[in-house]
Amino acid sequence: MNTYRTLNQATGVARTLSAQDRTVIVYRTSDERYVTASPKDPVLGTIEGVYRNGYAVRTVLTRG
């Protein structure tokens, strides 16, 4: 898990990491930071996106 100041930073990292055949979750913490995590990590905030193969994936966990 890594923490970033902006959603754009976290999304860029998630896209890059997920391109390596991984799933990466981006979530927002209560102090307005953004975290990239693997599906096995505990999510301590609001999920902003799920990424696989470099792309955002719509799931029941994501918004919009």
MITOR-219863 format. One record per atom (N, C-alpha, C): atom name; x negated, y, z negated; residue in one letter. Coordinates in steps of 0.001 Angstrom, whole numbers, plus 500000, padded with zeros to 6 digits. Each point is the difference from the previous one (the first is absolute). Layout:
BEGIN
rec site:CA; x:X; y:Y; z:Z; code:A
...
***
This chain:
BEGIN
rec site:N; x:499151; y:498822; z:500000; code:M
rec site:CA; x:500849; y:501178; z:500000; code:M
rec site:C; x:499108; y:501237; z:500000; code:M
rec site:N; x:500358; y:500941; z:500859; code:N
rec site:CA; x:499311; y:501280; z:500066; code:N
rec site:C; x:501027; y:501111; z:499944; code:N
rec site:N; x:499608; y:501136; z:499423; code:T
rec site:CA; x:500900; y:501137; z:499823; code:T
rec site:C; x:499573; y:501149; z:500905; code:T
rec site:N; x:500987; y:500690; z:500582; code:Y
rec site:CA; x:499753; y:501112; z:500913; code:Y
rec site:C; x:500876; y:501181; z:499618; code:Y
rec site:N; x:499567; y:501203; z:500389; code:R
rec site:CA; x:500751; y:501210; z:499671; code:R
rec site:C; x:501228; y:500202; z:500879; code:R
rec site:N; x:499915; y:499552; z:501259; code:T
rec site:CA; x:501119; y:500245; z:500914; code:T
rec site:C; x:500511; y:498689; z:500595; code:T
rec site:N; x:501239; y:500058; z:500451; code:L
rec site:CA; x:500602; y:498844; z:500654; code:L
rec site:C; x:499283; y:499694; z:501314; code:L
rec site:N; x:499586; y:501041; z:500722; code:N
rec site:CA; x:499292; y:499788; z:501268; code:N
rec site:C; x:498692; y:499235; z:499802; code:N
rec site:N; x:499265; y:500326; z:498945; code:Q
rec site:CA; x:498761; y:499274; z:499717; code:Q
rec site:C; x:500294; y:498531; z:499724; code:Q
rec site:N; x:500965; y:499746; z:499142; code:A
rec site:CA; x:500340; y:498625; z:499623; code:A
rec site:C; x:500529; y:499222; z:501199; code:A
rec site:N; x:500799; y:500646; z:500834; code:T
rec site:CA; x:500545; y:499341; z:501186; code:T
rec site:C; x:498888; y:499639; z:500985; code:T
rec site:N; x:499054; y:500896; z:500198; code:G
rec site:CA; x:498886; y:499721; z:500899; code:G
rec site:C; x:499187; y:498803; z:499541; code:G
rec site:N; x:499725; y:499935; z:498716; code:V
rec site:CA; x:499258; y:498863; z:499446; code:V
rec site:C; x:500824; y:498720; z:500127; code:V
rec site:N; x:501286; y:500083; z:499706; code:A
rec site:CA; x:500871; y:498821; z:500082; code:A
rec site:C; x:500057; y:499459; z:501427; code:A
rec site:N; x:500102; y:500877; z:500978; code:R
rec site:CA; x:500030; y:499568; z:501403; code:R
rec site:C; x:498693; y:499303; z:500380; code:R
rec site:N; x:498880; y:500566; z:499578; code:T
rec site:CA; x:498697; y:499422; z:500319; code:T
rec site:C; x:499825; y:498639; z:499341; code:T
rec site:N; x:500318; y:499918; z:498715; code:L
rec site:CA; x:499848; y:498730; z:499287; code:L
rec site:C; x:500961; y:498936; z:500516; code:L
rec site:N; x:501212; y:500408; z:500323; code:S
rec site:CA; x:500990; y:499020; z:500438; code:S
rec site:C; x:499686; y:499468; z:501397; code:S
rec site:N; x:499207; y:500723; z:500766; code:A
rec site:CA; x:499619; y:499536; z:501335; code:A
rec site:C; x:499125; y:498750; z:499924; code:A
rec site:N; x:499447; y:499736; z:498842; code:Q
rec site:CA; x:499144; y:498831; z:499782; code:Q
rec site:C; x:500821; y:498813; z:499503; code:Q
rec site:N; x:501225; y:499875; z:500541; code:D
rec site:CA; x:500894; y:498886; z:499677; code:D
rec site:C; x:500333; y:499932; z:498504; code:D
rec site:N; x:500315; y:501158; z:499428; code:R
rec site:CA; x:500397; y:500099; z:498603; code:R
rec site:C; x:501294; y:500793; z:499908; code:R
rec site:N; x:500656; y:499873; z:498862; code:T
rec site:CA; x:501151; y:500839; z:499697; code:T
rec site:C; x:499560; y:500977; z:498928; code:T
rec site:N; x:500317; y:501274; z:500190; code:V
rec site:CA; x:499616; y:501040; z:499046; code:V
rec site:C; x:501237; y:500811; z:499656; code:V
rec site:N; x:500166; y:500281; z:498712; code:I
rec site:CA; x:501126; y:500790; z:499506; code:I
rec site:C; x:499475; y:501365; z:499566; code:I
rec site:N; x:500735; y:501048; z:500322; code:V
rec site:CA; x:499674; y:501346; z:499532; code:V
rec site:C; x:501115; y:500432; z:499060; code:V
rec site:N; x:499621; y:500415; z:498792; code:Y
rec site:CA; x:501020; y:500495; z:499079; code:Y
rec site:C; x:499568; y:501298; z:499337; code:Y
rec site:N; x:500999; y:500768; z:499534; code:R
rec site:CA; x:499778; y:501296; z:499349; code:R
rec site:C; x:500125; y:499810; z:498494; code:R
rec site:N; x:499027; y:500524; z:499266; code:T
rec site:CA; x:500025; y:499895; z:498541; code:T
rec site:C; x:500745; y:501195; z:499408; code:T
rec site:N; x:500240; y:499955; z:498710; code:S
rec site:CA; x:500734; y:501070; z:499325; code:S
rec site:C; x:499227; y:501323; z:500001; code:S
rec site:N; x:498674; y:499956; z:500151; code:D
rec site:CA; x:499209; y:501231; z:500037; code:D
rec site:C; x:499701; y:500466; z:501433; code:D
rec site:N; x:500856; y:499556; z:500956; code:E
rec site:CA; x:499942; y:500419; z:501398; code:E
rec site:C; x:498693; y:499622; z:500696; code:E
rec site:N; x:499460; y:498857; z:499662; code:R
rec site:CA; x:498864; y:499417; z:500720; code:R
rec site:C; x:500547; y:498844; z:500829; code:R
rec site:N; x:499238; y:499573; z:500990; code:Y
rec site:CA; x:500418; y:498901; z:500868; code:Y
rec site:C; x:498992; y:498873; z:499891; code:Y
rec site:N; x:500499; y:498787; z:499900; code:V
rec site:CA; x:499164; y:498827; z:499769; code:V
rec site:C; x:500210; y:498999; z:501115; code:V
rec site:N; x:498888; y:499416; z:500489; code:T
rec site:CA; x:500090; y:498871; z:500922; code:T
rec site:C; x:499778; y:498741; z:499178; code:T
rec site:N; x:500826; y:499002; z:500203; code:A
rec site:CA; x:499926; y:498777; z:499201; code:A
rec site:C; x:500339; y:498787; z:500859; code:A
rec site:N; x:499552; y:498849; z:499534; code:S
rec site:CA; x:500377; y:498756; z:500672; code:S
rec site:C; x:501335; y:499536; z:499417; code:S
rec site:N; x:500682; y:499096; z:500679; code:P
rec site:CA; x:501287; y:499511; z:499482; code:P
rec site:C; x:499895; y:499314; z:498642; code:P
rec site:N; x:498820; y:499552; z:499630; code:K
rec site:CA; x:499820; y:499317; z:498716; code:K
rec site:C; x:499793; y:500965; z:498833; code:K
rec site:N; x:499694; y:501272; z:500311; code:D
rec site:CA; x:499775; y:500998; z:498960; code:D
rec site:C; x:501329; y:500508; z:499446; code:D
rec site:N; x:500026; y:500378; z:498716; code:P
rec site:CA; x:501227; y:500593; z:499454; code:P
rec site:C; x:500226; y:501390; z:500590; code:P
rec site:N; x:501231; y:500320; z:500331; code:V
rec site:CA; x:500347; y:501310; z:500536; code:V
rec site:C; x:500539; y:500842; z:498854; code:V
rec site:N; x:499298; y:501103; z:499719; code:L
rec site:CA; x:500375; y:500859; z:498887; code:L
rec site:C; x:500481; y:501350; z:500518; code:L
rec site:N; x:500999; y:499967; z:500857; code:G
rec site:CA; x:500529; y:501222; z:500573; code:G
rec site:C; x:501025; y:499690; z:501070; code:G
rec site:N; x:500210; y:500981; z:500888; code:T
rec site:CA; x:500983; y:499883; z:501076; code:T
rec site:C; x:499301; y:499592; z:501292; code:T
rec site:N; x:500446; y:498935; z:500622; code:I
rec site:CA; x:499388; y:499524; z:501239; code:I
rec site:C; x:500327; y:500964; z:501133; code:I
rec site:N; x:498951; y:500451; z:500675; code:E
rec site:CA; x:500145; y:500914; z:501135; code:E
rec site:C; x:499922; y:499265; z:501333; code:E
rec site:N; x:499285; y:498878; z:500042; code:G
rec site:CA; x:499883; y:499276; z:501252; code:G
rec site:C; x:499298; y:498668; z:499842; code:G
rec site:N; x:500260; y:499112; z:500949; code:V
rec site:CA; x:499352; y:498696; z:500078; code:V
rec site:C; x:499400; y:499908; z:501396; code:V
rec site:N; x:498750; y:499571; z:500086; code:Y
rec site:CA; x:499289; y:499975; z:501276; code:Y
rec site:C; x:499454; y:498608; z:500279; code:Y
rec site:N; x:500156; y:499568; z:501260; code:R
rec site:CA; x:499450; y:498727; z:500482; code:R
rec site:C; x:499471; y:500227; z:501404; code:R
rec site:N; x:498862; y:499416; z:500300; code:N
rec site:CA; x:499399; y:500094; z:501343; code:N
rec site:C; x:499878; y:501436; z:500491; code:N
rec site:N; x:499739; y:500931; z:499088; code:G
rec site:CA; x:499803; y:501398; z:500365; code:G
rec site:C; x:501265; y:500815; z:500172; code:G
rec site:N; x:501160; y:499409; z:499750; code:Y
rec site:CA; x:501277; y:500684; z:500211; code:Y
rec site:C; x:500868; y:499966; z:498749; code:Y
rec site:N; x:500859; y:501019; z:499892; code:A
rec site:CA; x:500980; y:500020; z:498920; code:A
rec site:C; x:501056; y:498941; z:500278; code:A
rec site:N; x:500400; y:499297; z:498962; code:V
rec site:CA; x:501001; y:498947; z:500106; code:V
rec site:C; x:501209; y:500408; z:499178; code:V
rec site:N; x:501169; y:499913; z:500603; code:R
rec site:CA; x:501225; y:500296; z:499244; code:R
rec site:C; x:500359; y:498789; z:499160; code:R
rec site:N; x:500174; y:500216; z:498718; code:T
rec site:CA; x:500415; y:498938; z:499083; code:T
rec site:C; x:501061; y:500585; z:499077; code:T
rec site:N; x:500567; y:499162; z:499173; code:V
rec site:CA; x:500965; y:500489; z:499018; code:V
rec site:C; x:499299; y:500847; z:498946; code:V
rec site:N; x:498678; y:499957; z:499969; code:L
rec site:CA; x:499239; y:500771; z:499013; code:L
rec site:C; x:499697; y:501422; z:500454; code:L
rec site:N; x:500022; y:500270; z:501313; code:T
rec site:CA; x:499606; y:501316; z:500502; code:T
rec site:C; x:501183; y:500935; z:500148; code:T
rec site:N; x:499699; y:501265; z:500018; code:R
rec site:CA; x:501033; y:501023; z:500151; code:R
rec site:C; x:500232; y:500305; z:501454; code:R
rec site:N; x:501163; y:500629; z:500257; code:G
rec site:CA; x:500315; y:500577; z:501289; code:G
rec site:C; x:500203; y:499040; z:501061; code:G
***
